[in-house]
C-alpha cells in the first residue's frame, strides 16, 4: 500500500511484479514506506476502525458457509440474502 501525496490517493499494489518493473520509482513512490493491510489476522487499525465493545457484543457470529452465501449474494446483487441465512 502506498499513499501518493502528490495525487492525494491510496494505491494498493503487488510487491513482486510492480516492484520489479520499476514503475513505482518512476512515479516517485518509496516502497520502504509501505505498510501492511493485515495485522494480527485483522485489517490494520489505520485502514478500518476496530470494533467497540458494544459493537462486538452485538455482532452475529457467522460460519464460513454463511459468509460464502453472503458473498454469493453480493455477486448476484441479491437483496434478500440476510433472510435466507436465518440471522436473528
C-alpha positions in Angstrom: 0.0 0.0 0.0 1.3 3.4 -0.9 0.0 6.9 -0.3 0.8 9.3 -3.1 0.8 12.8 -1.6 1.1 14.5 -4.9 -2.2 13.0 -6.1 -3.9 12.5 -2.7 -4.7 8.9 -3.3 -4.0 5.5 -1.7 -2.7 2.8 -4.1 -2.7 -0.9 -3.3 0.0 -2.6 -5.3 1.5 -6.1 -5.6 5.0 -6.2 -4.2 6.5 -8.6 -6.7 5.7 -7.7 -10.3 5.0 -4.0 -9.6 8.2 -3.6 -7.5 10.4 -5.4 -10.1 9.1 -3.4 -13.0 10.4 0.0 -11.8 7.0 1.7 -12.3 6.8 2.6 -8.6 10.1 4.5 -8.6 9.2 6.2 -11.9 6.1 7.7 -10.1 8.2 8.8 -7.1 6.9 6.2 -4.6 9.2 4.9 -1.9 8.5 1.2 -1.2 10.3 1.4 2.1 7.3 3.3 3.5 4.8 0.6 2.7 2.6 -0.6 5.5 0.8 -4.0 5.8 -3.0 -4.0 5.3 -3.4 -7.0 7.7 -2.1 -7.0 11.3 -2.7 -9.9 13.7 -5.3 -11.5 11.4 -7.3 -8.3 11.1 -7.4 -5.3 8.9 -5.0 -2.6 10.1 -6.5 -0.1 12.5 -5.4 2.8 10.3 -7.4 1.3 7.5 -10.6 0.2 9.4 -11.6 1.3 12.9 -11.6 -1.6 15.3 -15.0 -2.6 16.8 -16.0 -1.1 20.1 -17.0 -3.4 22.9 -20.7 -2.6 22.3 -20.3 -3.4 18.5 -18.5 -6.6 19.4 -21.3 -7.7 21.8 -23.9 -7.1 19.1 -22.0 -8.9 16.4 -23.6 -12.0 14.9 -21.2 -14.9 14.5 -21.2 -16.3 11.0 -19.9 -19.6 9.7 -17.7 -19.9 6.7 -20.7 -21.2 4.7 -22.8 -18.2 5.7 -20.0 -15.8 4.7 -19.8 -17.6 1.3 -23.6 -17.2 0.9 -23.4 -13.5 1.6 -20.6 -13.0 -0.9 -22.5 -15.0 -3.5 -25.5 -12.7 -2.8 -23.3 -9.7 -3.3 -22.1 -11.1 -6.6 -25.7 -11.8 -7.7 -27.0 -8.5 -6.2 -29.4 -10.5 -4.1 -31.1 -8.1 -1.7 -32.8 -10.9 0.4 -29.6 -12.8 1.3 -29.9 -11.9 5.1 -33.4 -13.7 5.3 -32.0 -16.8 3.8 -29.3 -17.1 6.4 -31.7 -17.3 9.4 -29.9 -14.5 11.2 -31.7 -13.3 14.3 
